[in-house]
Amino acid sequence: MIPSMLKNKLADMRQRSALTQEELALEVGVTRQTIIAIEKGNYAPSVLLALKIAHFFNKPLEKIFWYEKR
């Protein structure tokens, strides 16, 4: 089996919106540490959290998160 990764543009999108990690965390109902872990690729968000983030930025899910084989 080939390992895979969930990639994201969350840090870029957050910074373009001039939001801190704390501000985004409050908007989507998680901790700042969760946002940090997602941005670093150390944590794959639940489908619900990924959808909340996409809805917050008013973007399709695939514009923020995508699957990439290693």
C-alpha positions, 0 to 999 in steps of 0.5 A: 500500500502506498502512503498518502497525505492530506495537503492544505493551503490553510496557512496561506488562506488564513494569512491572506485574510489577515487572521491569526490562528486564534481568530480562525480557531474561534470562528470554526470552534477549535483550539489554536493548537488544532489550527497549528497542527492542520497547517503543519500537516500533523493533523487531518481534520474531520470532514465536519471541521474541513467543511466548516473551514471551507464554509468560513472562507467561502471556498470549495473544500478542494481549494483548501484540502487535497489528497496526494499520494506519496 
